[in-house]
Amino acid sequence: MERKTGPTGRKRRRQEPPAEGKGSGIAQLRALLKQLIREQRKTSSRAARLLLFTKRQLKVMRTVVRKSDVKLSVIADDLHIHPRTLAGHLHNIYEILKVHGRPAMTREAVRLGLV
């Protein structure tokens, strides 16, 4: 380990990056959450499926499903959020449901009984 001199003249140790396979605490938390989501997807109960989403995500999903023929900018105004925030919520919802696009999200949400 290489030593450098700090502002006080004392030597300090240079921190080494984490070893391969060991990420930061945030990366480990994300991996743990993804694993939890995968395990919860395997269950068939409606309550377990609802736990995958935040209250806001459920509200966004239900609003988008109800107003499927309306532009996202109008839906964002109805929800009092910026259109990019709505796009972010939809992106997260699509990831959880493993779908691409509003029609697929609507079909999956109805199939799972989320709306």
Sequence and secondary structure as in RCSB ss.txt:
>XXXX:A:sequence
MERKTGPTGRKRRRQEPPAEGKGSGIAQLRALLKQLIREQRKTSSRAARLLLFTKRQLKVMRTVVRKSDVKLSVI
ADDLHIHPRTLAGHLHNIYEILKVHGRPAMTREAVRLGLV
>XXXX:A:secstr
  EEE TTS EEE      TT   HHHHHHHHHHHHHHHHHH   HHHHHTTS HHHHHHHHHHHHTTTS HHHH
HHHHTS HHHHHHHHHHHHHHHT  SHHHHHHHHHHHT  
